[in-house]
Amino acid sequence: MAEVKHTGEIVRKQGNTVYVKMTVNSACSECHARGVCGVDESKEKIVEVECTSAEEYNIGEKVEVALQSGSMGAKSVVLAYVVPFFLLTVALVLAIVVGASEGMAVVISLVCVAAYYLVLYFMQDRIKNNIKFKIIK
């Protein structure tokens, strides 16, 4: 599996942590029709990179950031997209099977997904500890 890298700029250092600001573009950014459909999206993110040699890096320096191998990259996709999709589908089908109207079934399934994301939000520190980035000079 190819390593996903993003170019960024070091904006801050604190102890053994380097903060890298990067602009993450959606897949639409490479599409020739992006200006027509209006879906094009890019956003700035600041990621924390723990490293033993933080003093080697300077603020303003351009670096590449990548997920460390063995990090939770694939699990993150499952937690953010796959699980909610199945939760939405199962809740919708179960609500209809037990006799809820279609409108109520949709509301129930959306509430289940919102509750799931709320649980993820409260577990973000625990999840964040499993997602590690590395800097490539």
Solvent accessible surface area in square Angstrom, and as a share of the most:
residue,aa,sasa,rsa
1,M,235,1.05
2,A,90,0.69
3,E,79,0.35
4,V,102,0.59
5,K,94,0.40
6,H,60,0.27
7,T,87,0.51
8,G,6,0.06
9,E,55,0.25
10,I,0,0.00
11,V,50,0.29
12,R,117,0.43
13,K,72,0.31
14,Q,108,0.48
15,G,69,0.66
16,N,90,0.46
17,T,17,0.10
18,V,0,0.00
19,Y,28,0.10
20,V,0,0.00
21,K,67,0.28
22,M,10,0.04
23,T,68,0.40
24,V,36,0.21
25,N,81,0.41
26,S,38,0.25
27,A,96,0.74
28,C,37,0.22
29,S,23,0.15
30,E,153,0.68
31,C,54,0.32
32,H,182,0.81
33,A,37,0.28
34,R,102,0.37
35,G,73,0.70
36,V,138,0.79
37,C,79,0.47
38,G,66,0.64
39,V,95,0.54
40,D,67,0.35
41,E,90,0.40
42,S,64,0.41
43,K,111,0.47
44,E,113,0.51
45,K,98,0.41
46,I,102,0.52
47,V,16,0.09
48,E,76,0.34
49,V,1,0.00
50,E,107,0.48
51,C,28,0.17
52,T,125,0.73
53,S,28,0.18
54,A,4,0.03
55,E,129,0.58
56,E,98,0.44
57,Y,18,0.07
58,N,96,0.49
59,I,114,0.58
60,G,36,0.35
61,E,45,0.20
62,K,137,0.58
63,V,5,0.03
64,E,63,0.28
65,V,1,0.01
66,A,2,0.01
67,L,59,0.29
68,Q,70,0.31
69,S,108,0.69
70,G,88,0.84
71,S,26,0.17
72,M,24,0.11
73,G,21,0.20
74,A,73,0.57
75,K,128,0.54
76,S,32,0.21
77,V,81,0.46
78,V,67,0.39
79,L,49,0.24
80,A,35,0.27
81,Y,155,0.59
82,V,59,0.34
83,V,53,0.31
84,P,9,0.05
85,F,122,0.51
86,F,118,0.49
87,L,59,0.29
88,L,60,0.30
89,T,54,0.31
90,V,77,0.44
91,A,11,0.09
92,L,57,0.28
93,V,79,0.46
94,L,102,0.51
95,A,6,0.04
96,I,85,0.43
97,V,109,0.63
98,V,121,0.70
99,G,63,0.61
100,A,27,0.21
101,S,74,0.48
102,E,134,0.60
103,G,48,0.46
104,M,103,0.46
105,A,0,0.00
106,V,70,0.40
107,V,80,0.46
108,I,66,0.34
109,S,2,0.01
110,L,99,0.49
111,V,93,0.53
112,C,45,0.27
113,V,21,0.12
114,A,62,0.48
115,A,51,0.40
116,Y,37,0.14
117,Y,94,0.36
118,L,101,0.50
119,V,80,0.46
120,L,29,0.14
121,Y,125,0.48
122,F,150,0.62
123,M,71,0.32
124,Q,90,0.40
125,D,97,0.50
126,R,170,0.62
127,I,31,0.16
128,K,109,0.46
129,N,96,0.49
130,N,76,0.39
131,I,46,0.23
132,K,85,0.36
133,F,48,0.20
134,K,67,0.29
135,I,25,0.13
136,I,50,0.25
137,K,145,0.62
